[in-house]
Amino acid sequence: MDRVEEASLTKQQSLYIDEYLKKSKDDICDFMTKRDSKVLDVPGVGWVEYQIVDNIFWIWTAFAKTEHSITKLVWNRIIKKAKKFNCDKIQFITNRNPKAFKRLFNLEPIQWKLELKLSKEK
């Protein structure tokens, strides 16, 4: 990663960016795209990048390098912050299995994203 990209990362993002990209399968260019978002750094754990959109606490990216019990504490911080902004919902997209999120955090999957990659060939 070059210095220009690192300049826009928070401390926690800088520490865990490689692991995040490996697990999320996100593209570094997409990750570095500027958004009107804020980042909540959780020292020693990770971060949550979020934006408030129409009373929805939208999570752009999130990473927690720790066990589920600590991740639950981070989730409780997210809930508290969303309530502070008078949000009605918290939403995000993930490549991970939604069953784990339901079991750990009482979240409900509301839709599936399907994709068909088209080849350049005729």
N, C-alpha and C positions, 0 to 999 in steps of 0.2 A: 504494500500500500504506500502511495507517495505522501509527502507532507501535506499537500493541499487537501486530500481526503481526510487525513487524521485531524486536521485543524477543526473540522466540523463535528467530530465525535466527542461525546462526553468521556469522562475518565472510565466509567464502567463499560461503555461501548468499546473503547480502545482496548481494554483488558480482555474482553470476551468476544470480539467481533469474529475472529476466525472460527471459534467453536459455534457461535450463532449461525454463521453462514453454512457451516457443514451440516448442522442439524436441520435448519430451516429450508435448505436448498434455495434460498433467496440469492439473487444475483447482486454482486457488490454495487453495480451501477444503479439498480433499483433501490437498494438500501440507502445509497448516498443521495438520492433524489431529494431536493429541498421540498419540504412541506411546511404548512403552517401548523406545526405541532410543537409540543413541549416534551421534555424527557424527565422522568422521575428516576434518578439514580438511586440504587439501593446498594450501599457500600458492601463489598464482599459477596454480593449475591448476583447483581445484574442491573437491569433497567426495564422501564416501561415507557415507550414512546406513544403519546396519546394526543388526541384532538377532540374538542367538544363540537359536535355537529348536530344541530336540531335536538338538543336535550339528550343526545346519545354520547356516552363516553366511548369514543372509537379508539381502539388500540391498534396502532400501525405495526409496531414491533415490540416484542417483549422477550426477555431472556432471564432465566434464573439458573445459576449453576449451584444447585444445592439440593438437599433432600425435600421431599414433599411437605414435611411439617413446616419448614421455613418458607417454602413457596406459598403455603396457605397464609402465612403472616403477610407476605407481599400482596397476595390477593385481597386480604382484608384492608390493606392500605389503599389499594386501588378502589375498593368499594367505598371507603371513607372519602377519598378524593372525589369520586363521582357524585356522591351525595352532597359534598360541599358545593359542587357546581350545579346542584339541582337537576342532575341527569335522571332520566327515567329508566335507562338501560345501559348496559355495557356490551359492546359488540367487538368481535375481531374475527379474522380468518386464520385458519391454521392448516398445515399439511399433516398434522398429527391426528391420530385416531380420536374422534370426539368422545368416545366412551370413557376415556380416562378423565377428561375434563368434567363430564357429567358426574362420575363417581367422586372425584376429588373436590370439585368446586360447585356442584349442584347446577351446572350449566346445561342448557338444552340446545342441541343443534337445531337450527331453524331452516337450513337449506343446504343443498349440496351443489358444488360447482363441478360441472362436467366439462371435459375438453377433448376435442378431436384435433390432433395436429395434422395439418395438411402438408403433403410433400410438394416440393416445387415441380415435380414431374407431372406430366399430363396423365 
